[in-house]
C-alpha cells in the first residue's frame, strides 16, 4: 500500500475533528488555568455596585423610564434602514425605474413608521 492510498482512507471530516478537539482542549485549559491562578478573593469594595467611575447612589429597586430605551431602539431601527440607501445609491443607474420605484416604496414605509412613532409620542422624552 502506498502512502497516498493510506492518506486517502482518512475520513473527509478528520480536520474538523482535529479542530474540535483542539478548541475543546484550549477552552478546558483556559478554564483550568483561570481556576488555578484566579482564586476568588471577595471584599466589600469588589462587591459594591460601581458604574462609569461613580459609585451608585440610587436604589436598585428604582424604576427607569422606558422612553430612553424606546428612542434608542427607534434610532437603531431607522439607522439600519438608512444604511440600505448606500448600496442602492451605488447601483442606482443599473436598477433603472424598477429600482427607483422599489426604493420609493421602501422610503414610504419607512416614513410611515417614522410618522407613526412621532404621532404616538415615542420620540418625546
Secondary structure, DSSP 8 states (H G I E B T S, - for coil): --HHHHHHTS-TTHHHHHHHHHHHHHHHHHHHHHHHH------HHHHS-EETTEE--S-TT----THHHHHHHHHHHHHHHHHHHHHHHHTHHHHHHHHHHHHHHHHHHHHHHHHHHHHTTTT--
